[in-house]
Amino acid sequence: MVSRLYVMRHGPAGHHGEWRGEDGLRPLTDKGRDAVDTVAVQLVRIGVQLDAIVTSPLVRAYETADIVAARFHADDRLAVDDRLSPGFDYQDLESMLDEYADATALMIVGHEPDLSGVVAALIGGARIDYKKGAVARIDLVVAERPAGSLVWLLTPGSLA
């Protein structure tokens, strides 16, 4: 059963108003890659363990998850899941937690405003300011419905 859930927002991507292609193909910027790598290095440094990393299929989220997976030497534990596309909700998380029931520590990588809404639902309500590249640790409790406690929220800016 998943007892630690890490919820990460994709890193800084090119501005959608300046991007000329399909939004799902918008990649991280160089600064975005650096910011995500800084967070990933910190996660390794503080001893985070990950059994699985699941990401939205959108390029900016996949690139974020790929950077994290590389730092954790976890390329074989990286999966793409359409449920993490924009529109991700609490019911999607419930089914994902069921699917990854063998994992103790699961990271999901997705988008706003979905992530803050799901985290708020998990922890009993809160307003979360999810910066790009931020990751939250939520310790889940055994209950009829997934619930948990926000342990920390790490942002790229907090490491500067």
Rosetta constraint file for C-alpha pairs under 8 A:
AtomPair CA 1 CA 97 HARMONIC 7.85 0.50
AtomPair CA 1 CA 100 HARMONIC 7.54 0.50
AtomPair CA 1 CA 101 HARMONIC 4.39 0.50
AtomPair CA 1 CA 102 HARMONIC 5.56 0.50
AtomPair CA 1 CA 103 HARMONIC 5.99 0.50
AtomPair CA 1 CA 104 HARMONIC 5.72 0.50
AtomPair CA 2 CA 97 HARMONIC 6.71 0.50
AtomPair CA 2 CA 100 HARMONIC 7.19 0.50
AtomPair CA 2 CA 101 HARMONIC 5.85 0.50
AtomPair CA 2 CA 102 HARMONIC 7.15 0.50
AtomPair CA 2 CA 103 HARMONIC 5.37 0.50
AtomPair CA 2 CA 104 HARMONIC 4.28 0.50
AtomPair CA 2 CA 105 HARMONIC 5.69 0.50
AtomPair CA 2 CA 106 HARMONIC 6.61 0.50
AtomPair CA 2 CA 140 HARMONIC 7.21 0.50
AtomPair CA 3 CA 104 HARMONIC 5.41 0.50
AtomPair CA 3 CA 105 HARMONIC 6.29 0.50
AtomPair CA 3 CA 139 HARMONIC 5.71 0.50
AtomPair CA 3 CA 140 HARMONIC 4.89 0.50
AtomPair CA 3 CA 141 HARMONIC 6.83 0.50
AtomPair CA 4 CA 104 HARMONIC 6.33 0.50
AtomPair CA 4 CA 105 HARMONIC 4.72 0.50
AtomPair CA 4 CA 106 HARMONIC 6.47 0.50
AtomPair CA 4 CA 137 HARMONIC 6.81 0.50
AtomPair CA 4 CA 138 HARMONIC 5.84 0.50
AtomPair CA 4 CA 139 HARMONIC 4.70 0.50
AtomPair CA 4 CA 140 HARMONIC 5.99 0.50
AtomPair CA 5 CA 105 HARMONIC 5.87 0.50
AtomPair CA 5 CA 106 HARMONIC 5.08 0.50
AtomPair CA 5 CA 107 HARMONIC 5.86 0.50
AtomPair CA 5 CA 108 HARMONIC 7.72 0.50
AtomPair CA 5 CA 137 HARMONIC 5.83 0.50
AtomPair CA 5 CA 138 HARMONIC 5.15 0.50
AtomPair CA 5 CA 139 HARMONIC 6.33 0.50
AtomPair CA 5 CA 140 HARMONIC 7.06 0.50
AtomPair CA 6 CA 105 HARMONIC 7.50 0.50
AtomPair CA 6 CA 106 HARMONIC 6.07 0.50
AtomPair CA 6 CA 107 HARMONIC 4.38 0.50
AtomPair CA 6 CA 108 HARMONIC 6.31 0.50
AtomPair CA 6 CA 135 HARMONIC 6.42 0.50
AtomPair CA 6 CA 136 HARMONIC 5.50 0.50
AtomPair CA 6 CA 137 HARMONIC 4.66 0.50
AtomPair CA 6 CA 138 HARMONIC 6.33 0.50
AtomPair CA 7 CA 107 HARMONIC 5.77 0.50
AtomPair CA 7 CA 108 HARMONIC 5.13 0.50
AtomPair CA 7 CA 109 HARMONIC 6.19 0.50
AtomPair CA 7 CA 110 HARMONIC 7.91 0.50
AtomPair CA 7 CA 115 HARMONIC 7.28 0.50
AtomPair CA 7 CA 119 HARMONIC 7.99 0.50
AtomPair CA 7 CA 135 HARMONIC 5.35 0.50
AtomPair CA 7 CA 136 HARMONIC 5.17 0.50
AtomPair CA 7 CA 137 HARMONIC 6.63 0.50
AtomPair CA 7 CA 138 HARMONIC 7.85 0.50
AtomPair CA 8 CA 107 HARMONIC 7.17 0.50
AtomPair CA 8 CA 108 HARMONIC 6.11 0.50
AtomPair CA 8 CA 109 HARMONIC 4.73 0.50
AtomPair CA 8 CA 110 HARMONIC 6.49 0.50
AtomPair CA 8 CA 115 HARMONIC 8.00 0.50
AtomPair CA 8 CA 133 HARMONIC 6.56 0.50
AtomPair CA 8 CA 134 HARMONIC 5.64 0.50
AtomPair CA 8 CA 135 HARMONIC 4.10 0.50
AtomPair CA 8 CA 136 HARMONIC 6.48 0.50
AtomPair CA 9 CA 61 HARMONIC 7.48 0.50
AtomPair CA 9 CA 109 HARMONIC 5.63 0.50
AtomPair CA 9 CA 110 HARMONIC 5.22 0.50
AtomPair CA 9 CA 111 HARMONIC 5.54 0.50
AtomPair CA 9 CA 112 HARMONIC 7.12 0.50
AtomPair CA 9 CA 115 HARMONIC 7.28 0.50
AtomPair CA 9 CA 130 HARMONIC 7.00 0.50
AtomPair CA 9 CA 131 HARMONIC 7.26 0.50
AtomPair CA 9 CA 132 HARMONIC 5.61 0.50
AtomPair CA 9 CA 133 HARMONIC 5.20 0.50
AtomPair CA 9 CA 134 HARMONIC 5.60 0.50
AtomPair CA 9 CA 135 HARMONIC 6.47 0.50
AtomPair CA 10 CA 60 HARMONIC 6.10 0.50
AtomPair CA 10 CA 61 HARMONIC 4.69 0.50
AtomPair CA 10 CA 64 HARMONIC 5.52 0.50
AtomPair CA 10 CA 65 HARMONIC 7.82 0.50
AtomPair CA 10 CA 109 HARMONIC 6.31 0.50
AtomPair CA 10 CA 110 HARMONIC 5.97 0.50
AtomPair CA 10 CA 111 HARMONIC 6.45 0.50
AtomPair CA 10 CA 132 HARMONIC 5.76 0.50
AtomPair CA 10 CA 133 HARMONIC 5.16 0.50
AtomPair CA 10 CA 134 HARMONIC 7.72 0.50
AtomPair CA 11 CA 28 HARMONIC 6.42 0.50
AtomPair CA 11 CA 32 HARMONIC 5.13 0.50
AtomPair CA 11 CA 33 HARMONIC 6.86 0.50
AtomPair CA 11 CA 35 HARMONIC 6.89 0.50
AtomPair CA 11 CA 36 HARMONIC 5.76 0.50
AtomPair CA 11 CA 60 HARMONIC 6.95 0.50
AtomPair CA 11 CA 61 HARMONIC 7.31 0.50
AtomPair CA 11 CA 64 HARMONIC 6.04 0.50
AtomPair CA 11 CA 132 HARMONIC 4.75 0.50
AtomPair CA 11 CA 133 HARMONIC 4.01 0.50
AtomPair CA 11 CA 134 HARMONIC 7.73 0.50
AtomPair CA 12 CA 28 HARMONIC 5.68 0.50
AtomPair CA 12 CA 29 HARMONIC 6.29 0.50
AtomPair CA 12 CA 31 HARMONIC 7.25 0.50
AtomPair CA 12 CA 32 HARMONIC 4.31 0.50
AtomPair CA 12 CA 33 HARMONIC 7.63 0.50
AtomPair CA 12 CA 35 HARMONIC 7.82 0.50
AtomPair CA 12 CA 60 HARMONIC 7.96 0.50
AtomPair CA 12 CA 132 HARMONIC 5.49 0.50
AtomPair CA 12 CA 133 HARMONIC 6.77 0.50
AtomPair CA 13 CA 26 HARMONIC 6.67 0.50
AtomPair CA 13 CA 27 HARMONIC 5.51 0.50
AtomPair CA 13 CA 28 HARMONIC 3.86 0.50
AtomPair CA 13 CA 29 HARMONIC 5.03 0.50
AtomPair CA 13 CA 32 HARMONIC 6.16 0.50
AtomPair CA 13 CA 60 HARMONIC 6.31 0.50
AtomPair CA 14 CA 18 HARMONIC 7.28 0.50
AtomPair CA 14 CA 19 HARMONIC 6.67 0.50
AtomPair CA 14 CA 26 HARMONIC 6.52 0.50
AtomPair CA 14 CA 27 HARMONIC 6.51 0.50
AtomPair CA 14 CA 28 HARMONIC 6.23 0.50
AtomPair CA 14 CA 29 HARMONIC 5.68 0.50
AtomPair CA 15 CA 19 HARMONIC 6.29 0.50
AtomPair CA 16 CA 23 HARMONIC 6.95 0.50
AtomPair CA 16 CA 26 HARMONIC 7.58 0.50
AtomPair CA 19 CA 23 HARMONIC 7.48 0.50
AtomPair CA 19 CA 26 HARMONIC 6.88 0.50
AtomPair CA 21 CA 25 HARMONIC 6.86 0.50
AtomPair CA 21 CA 26 HARMONIC 7.24 0.50
AtomPair CA 22 CA 26 HARMONIC 7.04 0.50
AtomPair CA 24 CA 57 HARMONIC 7.92 0.50
AtomPair CA 24 CA 58 HARMONIC 4.68 0.50
AtomPair CA 24 CA 59 HARMONIC 6.03 0.50
AtomPair CA 24 CA 60 HARMONIC 7.73 0.50
AtomPair CA 25 CA 58 HARMONIC 6.30 0.50
AtomPair CA 25 CA 59 HARMONIC 5.13 0.50
AtomPair CA 25 CA 60 HARMONIC 7.36 0.50
AtomPair CA 26 CA 58 HARMONIC 7.77 0.50
AtomPair CA 26 CA 59 HARMONIC 6.11 0.50
AtomPair CA 26 CA 60 HARMONIC 6.13 0.50
AtomPair CA 27 CA 59 HARMONIC 5.53 0.50
AtomPair CA 27 CA 60 HARMONIC 4.63 0.50
AtomPair CA 27 CA 63 HARMONIC 7.37 0.50
AtomPair CA 28 CA 32 HARMONIC 5.29 0.50
AtomPair CA 28 CA 33 HARMONIC 6.06 0.50
AtomPair CA 28 CA 59 HARMONIC 7.88 0.50
AtomPair CA 28 CA 60 HARMONIC 5.21 0.50
AtomPair CA 28 CA 63 HARMONIC 6.99 0.50
AtomPair CA 28 CA 64 HARMONIC 7.76 0.50
AtomPair CA 29 CA 33 HARMONIC 6.21 0.50
AtomPair CA 30 CA 34 HARMONIC 6.31 0.50
AtomPair CA 31 CA 35 HARMONIC 6.06 0.50
AtomPair CA 32 CA 36 HARMONIC 6.19 0.50
AtomPair CA 32 CA 133 HARMONIC 7.77 0.50
AtomPair CA 33 CA 37 HARMONIC 6.07 0.50
AtomPair CA 33 CA 64 HARMONIC 7.28 0.50
AtomPair CA 33 CA 67 HARMONIC 7.67 0.50
AtomPair CA 34 CA 38 HARMONIC 6.13 0.50
AtomPair CA 35 CA 39 HARMONIC 6.44 0.50
AtomPair CA 35 CA 133 HARMONIC 6.75 0.50
AtomPair CA 35 CA 156 HARMONIC 5.63 0.50
AtomPair CA 36 CA 40 HARMONIC 6.11 0.50
AtomPair CA 36 CA 64 HARMONIC 6.35 0.50
AtomPair CA 36 CA 67 HARMONIC 7.04 0.50
AtomPair CA 36 CA 68 HARMONIC 7.50 0.50
AtomPair CA 36 CA 133 HARMONIC 5.58 0.50
AtomPair CA 36 CA 156 HARMONIC 7.14 0.50
AtomPair CA 37 CA 41 HARMONIC 6.05 0.50
AtomPair CA 37 CA 67 HARMONIC 6.26 0.50
AtomPair CA 37 CA 68 HARMONIC 6.97 0.50
AtomPair CA 37 CA 71 HARMONIC 7.86 0.50
AtomPair CA 38 CA 42 HARMONIC 6.31 0.50
AtomPair CA 38 CA 156 HARMONIC 6.82 0.50
AtomPair CA 38 CA 159 HARMONIC 7.63 0.50
AtomPair CA 39 CA 43 HARMONIC 6.21 0.50
AtomPair CA 39 CA 133 HARMONIC 7.39 0.50
AtomPair CA 39 CA 134 HARMONIC 7.75 0.50
AtomPair CA 39 CA 154 HARMONIC 7.64 0.50
AtomPair CA 39 CA 155 HARMONIC 7.22 0.50
AtomPair CA 39 CA 156 HARMONIC 5.90 0.50
AtomPair CA 39 CA 159 HARMONIC 7.69 0.50
AtomPair CA 40 CA 44 HARMONIC 6.34 0.50
AtomPair CA 40 CA 67 HARMONIC 7.37 0.50
AtomPair CA 40 CA 68 HARMONIC 5.24 0.50
AtomPair CA 40 CA 71 HARMONIC 6.33 0.50
AtomPair CA 41 CA 45 HARMONIC 6.12 0.50
AtomPair CA 41 CA 71 HARMONIC 6.65 0.50
AtomPair CA 42 CA 46 HARMONIC 6.20 0.50
AtomPair CA 43 CA 47 HARMONIC 6.45 0.50
AtomPair CA 43 CA 48 HARMONIC 5.50 0.50
AtomPair CA 44 CA 48 HARMONIC 5.66 0.50
AtomPair CA 44 CA 49 HARMONIC 7.75 0.50
AtomPair CA 44 CA 71 HARMONIC 7.32 0.50
AtomPair CA 44 CA 72 HARMONIC 6.85 0.50
AtomPair CA 49 CA 105 HARMONIC 6.63 0.50
AtomPair CA 50 CA 72 HARMONIC 7.80 0.50
AtomPair CA 50 CA 104 HARMONIC 7.88 0.50
AtomPair CA 50 CA 105 HARMONIC 5.07 0.50
AtomPair CA 50 CA 106 HARMONIC 5.89 0.50
AtomPair CA 50 CA 107 HARMONIC 6.85 0.50
AtomPair CA 51 CA 77 HARMONIC 6.80 0.50
AtomPair CA 51 CA 103 HARMONIC 5.52 0.50
AtomPair CA 51 CA 104 HARMONIC 6.54 0.50
AtomPair CA 51 CA 105 HARMONIC 5.36 0.50
AtomPair CA 51 CA 106 HARMONIC 5.92 0.50
AtomPair CA 52 CA 74 HARMONIC 7.91 0.50
AtomPair CA 52 CA 77 HARMONIC 4.88 0.50
AtomPair CA 52 CA 78 HARMONIC 6.19 0.50
AtomPair CA 52 CA 79 HARMONIC 7.71 0.50
AtomPair CA 52 CA 103 HARMONIC 6.88 0.50
AtomPair CA 52 CA 105 HARMONIC 6.99 0.50
AtomPair CA 52 CA 106 HARMONIC 5.13 0.50
AtomPair CA 52 CA 107 HARMONIC 6.30 0.50
AtomPair CA 53 CA 65 HARMONIC 6.96 0.50
AtomPair CA 53 CA 69 HARMONIC 7.25 0.50
AtomPair CA 53 CA 77 HARMONIC 6.01 0.50
AtomPair CA 53 CA 78 HARMONIC 4.79 0.50
AtomPair CA 53 CA 79 HARMONIC 6.26 0.50
AtomPair CA 53 CA 106 HARMONIC 6.06 0.50
AtomPair CA 53 CA 107 HARMONIC 4.70 0.50
AtomPair CA 53 CA 108 HARMONIC 5.87 0.50
AtomPair CA 53 CA 109 HARMONIC 7.63 0.50
AtomPair CA 54 CA 65 HARMONIC 7.57 0.50
AtomPair CA 54 CA 78 HARMONIC 5.86 0.50
AtomPair CA 54 CA 79 HARMONIC 4.79 0.50
AtomPair CA 54 CA 80 HARMONIC 5.63 0.50
AtomPair CA 54 CA 81 HARMONIC 6.43 0.50
AtomPair CA 54 CA 106 HARMONIC 7.72 0.50
AtomPair CA 54 CA 107 HARMONIC 6.20 0.50
AtomPair CA 54 CA 108 HARMONIC 4.82 0.50
AtomPair CA 54 CA 109 HARMONIC 6.28 0.50
AtomPair CA 55 CA 61 HARMONIC 6.28 0.50
AtomPair CA 55 CA 62 HARMONIC 5.86 0.50
AtomPair CA 55 CA 65 HARMONIC 6.27 0.50
AtomPair CA 55 CA 78 HARMONIC 7.65 0.50
AtomPair CA 55 CA 79 HARMONIC 6.30 0.50
AtomPair CA 55 CA 80 HARMONIC 4.91 0.50
AtomPair CA 55 CA 81 HARMONIC 5.91 0.50
AtomPair CA 55 CA 84 HARMONIC 6.33 0.50
AtomPair CA 55 CA 108 HARMONIC 5.65 0.50
AtomPair CA 55 CA 109 HARMONIC 4.58 0.50
AtomPair CA 55 CA 110 HARMONIC 6.21 0.50
AtomPair CA 56 CA 61 HARMONIC 5.73 0.50
AtomPair CA 56 CA 62 HARMONIC 6.30 0.50
AtomPair CA 56 CA 80 HARMONIC 5.87 0.50
AtomPair CA 56 CA 81 HARMONIC 5.61 0.50
AtomPair CA 56 CA 82 HARMONIC 5.87 0.50
AtomPair CA 56 CA 83 HARMONIC 7.12 0.50
AtomPair CA 56 CA 84 HARMONIC 4.42 0.50
AtomPair CA 56 CA 85 HARMONIC 4.97 0.50
AtomPair CA 56 CA 109 HARMONIC 6.25 0.50
AtomPair CA 56 CA 110 HARMONIC 5.40 0.50
AtomPair CA 57 CA 61 HARMONIC 6.83 0.50
AtomPair CA 57 CA 62 HARMONIC 5.96 0.50
AtomPair CA 57 CA 80 HARMONIC 5.65 0.50
AtomPair CA 57 CA 81 HARMONIC 6.45 0.50
AtomPair CA 57 CA 82 HARMONIC 6.09 0.50
AtomPair CA 57 CA 84 HARMONIC 7.50 0.50
AtomPair CA 57 CA 85 HARMONIC 6.56 0.50
AtomPair CA 58 CA 62 HARMONIC 6.14 0.50
AtomPair CA 58 CA 85 HARMONIC 6.90 0.50
AtomPair CA 59 CA 63 HARMONIC 5.94 0.50
AtomPair CA 60 CA 64 HARMONIC 6.24 0.50
AtomPair CA 61 CA 65 HARMONIC 6.21 0.50
AtomPair CA 61 CA 109 HARMONIC 6.10 0.50
AtomPair CA 61 CA 110 HARMONIC 5.89 0.50
AtomPair CA 61 CA 111 HARMONIC 7.62 0.50
AtomPair CA 62 CA 66 HARMONIC 5.97 0.50
AtomPair CA 62 CA 80 HARMONIC 7.56 0.50
AtomPair CA 62 CA 109 HARMONIC 7.81 0.50
AtomPair CA 63 CA 67 HARMONIC 6.25 0.50
AtomPair CA 64 CA 68 HARMONIC 6.48 0.50
AtomPair CA 64 CA 109 HARMONIC 7.55 0.50
AtomPair CA 64 CA 133 HARMONIC 7.83 0.50
AtomPair CA 65 CA 69 HARMONIC 6.00 0.50
AtomPair CA 65 CA 78 HARMONIC 7.48 0.50
AtomPair CA 65 CA 109 HARMONIC 6.40 0.50
AtomPair CA 66 CA 70 HARMONIC 6.09 0.50
AtomPair CA 66 CA 75 HARMONIC 7.31 0.50
AtomPair CA 66 CA 78 HARMONIC 7.46 0.50
AtomPair CA 67 CA 71 HARMONIC 6.43 0.50
AtomPair CA 68 CA 72 HARMONIC 6.29 0.50
AtomPair CA 69 CA 73 HARMONIC 5.84 0.50
AtomPair CA 69 CA 74 HARMONIC 4.67 0.50
AtomPair CA 69 CA 75 HARMONIC 5.25 0.50
AtomPair CA 69 CA 77 HARMONIC 7.61 0.50
AtomPair CA 69 CA 78 HARMONIC 6.65 0.50
AtomPair CA 70 CA 74 HARMONIC 6.18 0.50
AtomPair CA 70 CA 75 HARMONIC 6.20 0.50
AtomPair CA 74 CA 78 HARMONIC 6.70 0.50
AtomPair CA 81 CA 85 HARMONIC 7.75 0.50
AtomPair CA 83 CA 87 HARMONIC 7.80 0.50
AtomPair CA 83 CA 88 HARMONIC 5.77 0.50
AtomPair CA 83 CA 92 HARMONIC 6.17 0.50
AtomPair CA 84 CA 88 HARMONIC 5.17 0.50
AtomPair CA 84 CA 92 HARMONIC 7.91 0.50
AtomPair CA 84 CA 108 HARMONIC 7.85 0.50
AtomPair CA 84 CA 109 HARMONIC 7.30 0.50
AtomPair CA 84 CA 110 HARMONIC 5.58 0.50
AtomPair CA 84 CA 111 HARMONIC 7.67 0.50
AtomPair CA 85 CA 110 HARMONIC 6.71 0.50
AtomPair CA 85 CA 111 HARMONIC 7.28 0.50
AtomPair CA 86 CA 110 HARMONIC 7.61 0.50
AtomPair CA 86 CA 111 HARMONIC 6.21 0.50
AtomPair CA 86 CA 112 HARMONIC 7.66 0.50
AtomPair CA 86 CA 114 HARMONIC 6.87 0.50
AtomPair CA 87 CA 114 HARMONIC 6.34 0.50
AtomPair CA 88 CA 92 HARMONIC 6.13 0.50
AtomPair CA 88 CA 93 HARMONIC 7.72 0.50
AtomPair CA 88 CA 114 HARMONIC 5.65 0.50
AtomPair CA 88 CA 115 HARMONIC 7.56 0.50
AtomPair CA 89 CA 93 HARMONIC 6.46 0.50
AtomPair CA 89 CA 114 HARMONIC 6.32 0.50
AtomPair CA 89 CA 115 HARMONIC 7.88 0.50
AtomPair CA 89 CA 117 HARMONIC 7.52 0.50
AtomPair CA 89 CA 118 HARMONIC 5.95 0.50
AtomPair CA 90 CA 94 HARMONIC 6.26 0.50
AtomPair CA 90 CA 118 HARMONIC 5.30 0.50
AtomPair CA 90 CA 121 HARMONIC 7.18 0.50
AtomPair CA 91 CA 95 HARMONIC 6.39 0.50
AtomPair CA 92 CA 96 HARMONIC 6.15 0.50
AtomPair CA 93 CA 97 HARMONIC 6.05 0.50
AtomPair CA 93 CA 118 HARMONIC 7.81 0.50
AtomPair CA 94 CA 98 HARMONIC 6.34 0.50
AtomPair CA 94 CA 145 HARMONIC 7.79 0.50
AtomPair CA 94 CA 146 HARMONIC 6.83 0.50
AtomPair CA 95 CA 99 HARMONIC 6.19 0.50
AtomPair CA 96 CA 100 HARMONIC 6.16 0.50
AtomPair CA 97 CA 101 HARMONIC 5.81 0.50
AtomPair CA 100 CA 106 HARMONIC 7.81 0.50
AtomPair CA 110 CA 114 HARMONIC 7.83 0.50
AtomPair CA 110 CA 115 HARMONIC 6.78 0.50
AtomPair CA 111 CA 115 HARMONIC 6.05 0.50
AtomPair CA 112 CA 116 HARMONIC 6.64 0.50
AtomPair CA 112 CA 130 HARMONIC 7.42 0.50
AtomPair CA 113 CA 117 HARMONIC 6.49 0.50
AtomPair CA 114 CA 118 HARMONIC 6.26 0.50
AtomPair CA 115 CA 119 HARMONIC 6.06 0.50
AtomPair CA 115 CA 130 HARMONIC 7.86 0.50
AtomPair CA 116 CA 120 HARMONIC 5.96 0.50
AtomPair CA 116 CA 127 HARMONIC 7.24 0.50
AtomPair CA 116 CA 128 HARMONIC 5.46 0.50
AtomPair CA 116 CA 129 HARMONIC 7.35 0.50
AtomPair CA 116 CA 130 HARMONIC 6.50 0.50
AtomPair CA 117 CA 121 HARMONIC 6.24 0.50
AtomPair CA 118 CA 122 HARMONIC 6.23 0.50
AtomPair CA 119 CA 123 HARMONIC 6.24 0.50
AtomPair CA 119 CA 128 HARMONIC 7.82 0.50
AtomPair CA 120 CA 124 HARMONIC 6.02 0.50
AtomPair CA 120 CA 125 HARMONIC 4.41 0.50
AtomPair CA 120 CA 126 HARMONIC 5.00 0.50
AtomPair CA 120 CA 127 HARMONIC 6.72 0.50
AtomPair CA 120 CA 128 HARMONIC 7.18 0.50
AtomPair CA 121 CA 125 HARMONIC 5.57 0.50
AtomPair CA 121 CA 147 HARMONIC 7.71 0.50
AtomPair CA 122 CA 146 HARMONIC 6.48 0.50
AtomPair CA 122 CA 147 HARMONIC 4.51 0.50
AtomPair CA 122 CA 148 HARMONIC 5.62 0.50
AtomPair CA 122 CA 149 HARMONIC 7.67 0.50
AtomPair CA 123 CA 147 HARMONIC 5.97 0.50
AtomPair CA 123 CA 148 HARMONIC 5.18 0.50
AtomPair CA 123 CA 149 HARMONIC 5.40 0.50
AtomPair CA 123 CA 150 HARMONIC 6.49 0.50
AtomPair CA 124 CA 147 HARMONIC 7.56 0.50
AtomPair CA 130 CA 134 HARMONIC 6.12 0.50
AtomPair CA 131 CA 155 HARMONIC 6.57 0.50
AtomPair CA 132 CA 155 HARMONIC 7.75 0.50
AtomPair CA 132 CA 156 HARMONIC 7.98 0.50
AtomPair CA 133 CA 155 HARMONIC 6.36 0.50
AtomPair CA 133 CA 156 HARMONIC 6.23 0.50
AtomPair CA 134 CA 153 HARMONIC 6.88 0.50
AtomPair CA 134 CA 154 HARMONIC 5.50 0.50
AtomPair CA 134 CA 155 HARMONIC 4.22 0.50
AtomPair CA 134 CA 156 HARMONIC 6.38 0.50
AtomPair CA 135 CA 153 HARMONIC 5.73 0.50
AtomPair CA 135 CA 154 HARMONIC 5.35 0.50
AtomPair CA 135 CA 155 HARMONIC 6.58 0.50
AtomPair CA 136 CA 150 HARMONIC 7.15 0.50
AtomPair CA 136 CA 151 HARMONIC 7.49 0.50
AtomPair CA 136 CA 152 HARMONIC 5.63 0.50
AtomPair CA 136 CA 153 HARMONIC 4.21 0.50
AtomPair CA 136 CA 154 HARMONIC 6.23 0.50
AtomPair CA 137 CA 150 HARMONIC 6.09 0.50
AtomPair CA 137 CA 151 HARMONIC 5.50 0.50
AtomPair CA 137 CA 152 HARMONIC 5.45 0.50
AtomPair CA 137 CA 153 HARMONIC 6.52 0.50
AtomPair CA 138 CA 148 HARMONIC 5.99 0.50
AtomPair CA 138 CA 149 HARMONIC 5.38 0.50
AtomPair CA 138 CA 150 HARMONIC 4.57 0.50
AtomPair CA 138 CA 151 HARMONIC 5.67 0.50
AtomPair CA 138 CA 152 HARMONIC 7.48 0.50
AtomPair CA 139 CA 148 HARMONIC 5.26 0.50
AtomPair CA 139 CA 149 HARMONIC 5.34 0.50
AtomPair CA 139 CA 150 HARMONIC 6.66 0.50
AtomPair CA 139 CA 151 HARMONIC 6.81 0.50
AtomPair CA 140 CA 146 HARMONIC 6.81 0.50
AtomPair CA 140 CA 147 HARMONIC 5.64 0.50
AtomPair CA 140 CA 148 HARMONIC 4.07 0.50
AtomPair CA 140 CA 149 HARMONIC 6.61 0.50
AtomPair CA 141 CA 146 HARMONIC 7.04 0.50
AtomPair CA 141 CA 147 HARMONIC 5.89 0.50
AtomPair CA 141 CA 148 HARMONIC 5.45 0.50
AtomPair CA 142 CA 146 HARMONIC 7.15 0.50
AtomPair CA 142 CA 147 HARMONIC 7.67 0.50
AtomPair CA 143 CA 147 HARMONIC 6.92 0.50
AtomPair CA 154 CA 158 HARMONIC 6.73 0.50
AtomPair CA 155 CA 159 HARMONIC 7.06 0.50
AtomPair CA 156 CA 160 HARMONIC 6.92 0.50
